[in-house]
Amino acid sequence: MEITWQALAILAVVALVAGCLDTLAGGGGLITVPALLLAGVPPLQALGTNKLQAPAGTGMATYQVIRRHGVRWADVRWPMLWAFLGSVLGTIAILFVPVASLEVVIPVVLALIAAYFLFVPRSHQPPPEPRMSAATYDATLVPAIGAYDGAFGPGTGSLYALSGVALRALPLRRSTAIAKTLNFATNVASLVVFIVAGQVLWLVGGVMIVGQLIGAYIGSHILLRVHPMVLRVLIVVVSLTMLWRVLVS
């Protein structure tokens, strides 16, 4: 498909904003996927192209949290593998969903995730003891969330962060840092499958990669300086506005 330079410029700015917000509060995909749909990109290619630009943001965030927030490679390599495998299965599954169904399913799923961001109460305090062993958590919930990310994606980082707090009794900051590495693994896995399936628009994704890198870099340097609820409300308002435009167009 052909896309104008004006649309490419807008998508680059959208990716910058999404990369910054995703690093700070998660949910950047709630902005980028509707923006791609609004630009006229078919549903599967919108998901595939989103995965081309998404690893740039999560990769930058992963590098920053490992360098600045004390996450060790030895602590995340096996969970990242489980997340990778789950994402591969989720992406393969979505390829077999009819395109006509995706045109309805994708906006509905994104709207539900946006509502989740806004209305589900957050618990930032971990329980006294883990509710699930590391081995069980890594082999069950990590690939399950990865499968969701492979199929759709938005909100994955928040799901990983909150599950780490609730089930593994991790402090929120550490759980959020680990979530960035898992989200990077799921993004890469899904991208590989979409590339093999030929569902990636390289020019569009390449332009958005630049925006994602800049946005993630900015976000990583202002982490914890902005109240998370302000960011969540902003994500929800922008994403629902875009979704409304997609549905009525």
Buried (B, 14 or more C-beta within 10 A) or exposed (E): EEBEEEBBEBBBEBBBBBBBBBBBBBBBBBBBBBBBBBBEBBBBBBBBBBBBBBBBBBBBBBBBBBEEBEBEEEBBEBBBBBBBBBBBBBBBEBBEBEEEEBBEBBBEBBBEBBEBBBEEEBEEEBEEEBEBEEEEBBBBBBBBBBBBBBBBBBBBBBBBBBBBBBBBBBEBBBBBBBBBBBBBBBBBBBBBBBBEBEBBBEEBBBBBBBBBBBBBBBBBEEBEEBEBEEBBBBBBEBBBEBBEEBBEE
